[in-house]
């Protein structure tokens, strides 16, 4: 999925392969998108020269599927890449965000359950969510260590090392 996102030709010129320093008009250091943060500088020093860090954001937020046939919700687990300029990354039409899994939606109680029953259901629900997230990112640690070849929008093949750089909960509230 990361390769698919990074290979989109319309992203040429909008991907930042190295960390950047930004300064205001008085020369004071500023932090903008994640590729300007100290985190990116620190991680960039840990990959071989010529390779780049792929800053993976995970996002989750439940959404309503229908109002007409019960109360059906969906809770996708999405990813995007922080190296992509936000001008492009935040446009839904650019395909920079992809769903990689569906998280279960919250258990709805009827009111007839005991407190112990509710607690055990909430614990089981939390375990399922943790398992889905662990499975979705199971290869990320190994890919960080070894890297993988990525064909970038400019046609060059670069070696990228993905790392989970952030988690945005309530994603729809974040972008609106």
FENSULBEL-V802538 format. One record per residue. SS is DSSP state (H for helix, E for strand, L for the rest). BURIAL is b if it has 24 or more other ideal C-beta (glycine too) atoms within 12 Angstrom, else e. Layout:
((SS;BURIAL) (SS;BURIAL))
//
This chain:
((L;b) (H;b) (H;e) (H;e) (H;b) (H;b) (L;b) (L;b) (H;e) (H;e) (H;b) (L;e) (L;e) (L;b) (E;b) (L;b) (L;b) (L;e) (L;b) (L;e) (L;e) (E;e) (E;e) (L;e) (L;e) (L;e) (L;e) (L;e) (E;e) (E;e) (L;e) (L;e) (L;b) (H;b) (H;b) (H;b) (L;b) (H;e) (H;e) (H;b) (H;e) (H;e) (H;b) (H;b) (L;e) (L;e) (L;b) (L;e) (L;e) (L;e) (L;b) (E;b) (E;b) (E;b) (E;b) (E;b) (E;b) (E;b) (E;b) (E;b) (E;b) (E;b) (E;e) (E;e) (L;e) (L;e) (L;e) (L;e) (L;e) (L;e) (L;e) (L;e) (E;e) (E;e) (E;b) (E;b) (E;b) (E;b) (E;b) (E;b) (E;b) (L;b) (L;b) (E;b) (L;b) (H;b) (H;e) (H;b) (H;b) (L;e) (L;e) (H;e) (H;e) (H;b) (L;e) (L;b) (L;b) (E;b) (E;e) (E;b) (E;b) (E;e) (E;b) (L;b) (L;e) (L;e) (L;e) (L;e) (L;e) (L;e) (L;e) (L;e) (L;e) (L;e) (H;e) (H;e) (H;e) (H;e) (H;e) (H;e) (H;e) (H;e) (H;e) (H;e) (H;e) (H;e) (H;e) (H;e) (H;b) (H;e) (H;e) (H;e) (H;b) (H;e) (H;e) (H;b) (L;b) (L;e) (L;e) (H;b) (H;e) (H;e) (H;b) (H;b) (H;e) (H;e) (L;b) (E;b) (E;e) (E;b) (E;e) (L;b) (L;b) (L;e) (L;e) (L;e) (E;e) (E;b) (E;b) (E;b) (E;b) (E;b) (E;b) (E;b) (E;b) (E;e) (E;e) (E;b) (E;e) (L;e) (H;b) (H;e) (H;e) (H;e) (H;e) (L;e))
//
